[in-house]
Amino acid sequence: MSRIKPARVRQFVFGFYMSGMMSLLMSGVITLVSTGFDSEFFSRWMAAFLVAWAVAFPLITFIAPIAVKLTEMTVGRLDKEDKPTPTN
């Protein structure tokens, strides 16, 4: 039986929370802008949130490693630019 790596669990939990928070906030803003605020706003918002989260969580689970690699490539290039070249 293999052990689950803590880094993998951390990535999964991060994706759960991040996708939930972003889906909640973005669906609220988009629902408000597109339909306005009335007595049905919260029910529309929650319906939109559930759809958004159902899409966002799997996507962020798969996309996060790509974003990390792109970030490391970008920051790595910046680090190389900031280091002074050795002179003898």
C-alpha positions, 0 to 999 in steps of 0.5 A: 500500500502506498502512502499519500504524499503530504505535498499532494494532499496540500495541493488537493486541499489548497484547490478545494479552498481556493476554488470554493472562495473564488467561485463564491466571489466571482459568481456573486459579482457576475450574478449581481452585475448581470441580474441585479439585486432583488429578492431572488438574488441569493438563490440565483447566486447559490445556483451559479456558485454550485455550478462554478465550483463544480467546474472550478475544483477539478480545473484548479486541481489539474491546472495548479501544477502547470501554473506552478511550473510557469511561475517557477520559469518566470521567477527563475528568469527574474532571479537570473536577471537580478544576479550580478555576473561574476567578474574576475 
